[in-house]
Amino acid sequence: MRSILVYADQTEETPARLETALSLARSTGGHVSVLIDTPVARFMAMDALGGGYLAADAVREAVKRDDEFAEELAQRLRNEDVPFDILRGEEEPVDAMTEASLLSDVIVLSRGCEFAGQLAMDGKAPILVVDQDRPLITPVNCVAVAWDGSHEAAVALRGALPLLRLAQSVHVLTVGDKAGVFPPLDAVQYLSRHGVKAEIDSLTRVGSIEETLASAVSRMQAQLLVMGAFGHSRLREFLLGGVTRYFLDLKDGPSLLFAH
């Protein structure tokens, strides 16, 4: 993962995201791009006649604050042993991140990020979601891969390859007999061709698929879970829940690398 994009804002979650990105860069010889976004459209207001106008003073103040924040981050990053650049955006975060991710290998966000799912759908890079107050330090000891044989799972597996190469152990988890397009042996053979030794763990379903996976991940103490995102429609996942939403919302769960 040579091109690492991380979203930075003035919240308590940014340090964990940033430390994760720096750790990734050190492990893979990568470059960190930090995006600080000031969504100008949020400062549009409507007058009594239905016309719109821009609250210019508020925009200038917001831009000034984010400019100062960008300089603070730049000063910190100059003391690190990782190449970096600071990017600025003026669109809504998901749009700014989508554009910036076109030449990125991975995007680092926090658990609970409201636009993580949409960015997975719109962007071209896998998403790495970490705890709000705990970075993912690489290389990790154990990585679990949730495998259902789908195209989404295959995309996530390919995107996670640099991390899988560094892991001490990799487990490909399947639940029941759901093979999908690609059986789990195909995933293990693909990893083997790239120098990654992985083993298949066939899980007996107890409760829901997501509960079965979560129990296995906890049992093997995996620090990272790799999975395809939104195998069902986004509307169905929103209304009824699903594996992707479950792990995005799971408190104290593993870091999550997912792709669509």
Disulfide bonds with the S-S distance in Angstrom:
none
